[in-house]
Each structure stands twice: as C-alpha cells, then as structure tokens.
Amino acid sequence: MVPGDDAERFTVAVRPVDGGVVLALAGELDHDTAQPLREALDEAVTPGARLLVDLAGLGFCDSTGLNVLLRGRLAVRETGGTLELAGLRGPVARMFHITGADGLFPVHADVAQALAGRNGRGPGPAPRD
C-alpha cells in the first residue's frame, strides 16, 4: 500500500455480534473511499439482519458516504432487517442532522448502548420510511 493511498484514509472493520453485525468505520468516507463500505454492506445484508454501523471513528462523510448508507438501509429493509447508526459525532453528526438523514435510521449514542437495546436519541419519533 502506498502512503497516502485511499485505503489508509478509510477502513471498515466488520465483526459479528449476537443478533447482527457491527461495521466500525474509521477515517474519511467520501467518493474515493466508499467502495469498501459498499462491499461490506453487500456481504452483511442477509434476511432479517441487524446491521449496526459504528460512526465514532469517522471524521468526515460526504454525500457519497451518506448515499451508500441510505442504499444499505433500503437493501436491509427489503430483507426484513435494520441498519442502525451509533456514535454520530462532530461534523458527521452535523451532516446527518442538516440532511435529515438522522431521522431515517435508529440512532444510538454508542455501540454498547445499541447492543444493550437502548436508543441514545431519547424519546422521539420513530425513524421515517
């Protein structure tokens, strides 16, 4: 791998958990780096899957990254599963809020709360379709 390569700017770590899969994202998710996330989502989408995307390590996400997550949400919903977000922070949280995308996903404060079944968002409306 060449220093400065896109693969060093963004990583996806996939780990199974009881009842689903956690996809931990780190770095910068943009047009040039989104392919590993597309591939990980394609592999993780199975009938009834619970996908938990950990965004705590993500420092940047552009519209391409958002679209990959939105498409993943639709794909997993078609199989009866869910795609949830955890660890929204800083500029990534702001982008999700400004676009309204944070209302489309179940959002948790962190992975531990998500796995414990606690929604980090507190009381409020259910995610929109």
N, C-alpha and C positions, 0 to 999 in steps of 0.2 A: 504494500500500500504506500502510495506517495504522500509525504507530508502535505497537509492542506487538502487532501482528497475529500470528496463529499462524504465518503463512508466514515471519516473521522468526525465530521460535523454533526452527524445524526446517527443514533443507534436505537434499535428496538430489541429489548430483552423479553422473551416470552417464557412464562412459567405457568404450569398448571397449578390450580388451587382447587380446593373442594368445591365442586359445583361450577367450575369455569376455568377461565384463563386470564392471567394478568399480562398485559402488554405494557412494559415500562419504557417510555420514550425519554430520550435524553438528547440535548443539543438543540439544533435548529432544523425545524421541519418546514421545508419550502419546496418549490418546484423541482429543484435539483436533487433533493434528498428524499423525496416522498416514496420512491419505489419500494424500499424495504418495509415500510408500513403497509403499503398495498398488498405485498406478498404475505406478510404476517397475518393481516386480516383475512385474506383469501383462505389461508390454511386454517385459521381459527374458527371460521364460520361453519358450524355444524348444526344440525337440527336441535333447537332448544338451547343453544349455547348461551352462557353468560360471559360476555367479554367485558373486562374491566381495564380501561386504558388509564394508566398512571401518567399524568402530565407533570408531576412535581419536578422532574428533571429537564423539562422542556423550557428553553429560554426564549424561543421565538417560534411562531407559527403563522404562516401566511394563508392566503385564500386557498392555495392548493392543498395544504395540510388539512384545513377545515373541510374542504370538499371530499378528501379521502375519508375522513371520519364520518361525514354525513352519508356517503355511499356505503360505508361499512355498517352504519346504523340501519340503513334500509335493507341491506343484504341479510343481516342477522335477524331483523324483524320478520322478514319473509319466511324464515325457518322457525319462527316462534320463540326466538331468543331475545336477548337485550344487549345493548352496548352502553356501558356506563362510564362516566369520567370521574377521576379522582385527582386531587392535588392541583386544581387550577390556581395559578398564582401569577402575579405581576402582569406583564404585557400580554401574556397568553389569556389570562382571565379577562382582561380588558377587551381583547378582540372577540372572545366568545360572548361577552356581555353586549358590546356595541352591535354585533350582528344578530343578537337574539338567539344564537345557537345554544347558549347555556340553558335555554328553556326547552330544548328538544331532547336533551339527554338527562337521565338521572345523574345528579352531581353529588359527589361525596367529598368531604374535607380531605380525606386521605385513604389509602388502600386499607389500612387497618379498620377504619370505620365502615368502609364499604363491605368488607368481609364479615364484619360483625353485624351487618344489616342496618346500620344507622346512616341516614341521609344527612350529610353535612350542611345542607342548604336550609334545614329547619322547615317549619310548616310553610306551606305554599302550594301553588297549583301543581298538578301532575304535569310531566313533560307533554308537550304538544305533539300531535301526529304530523 
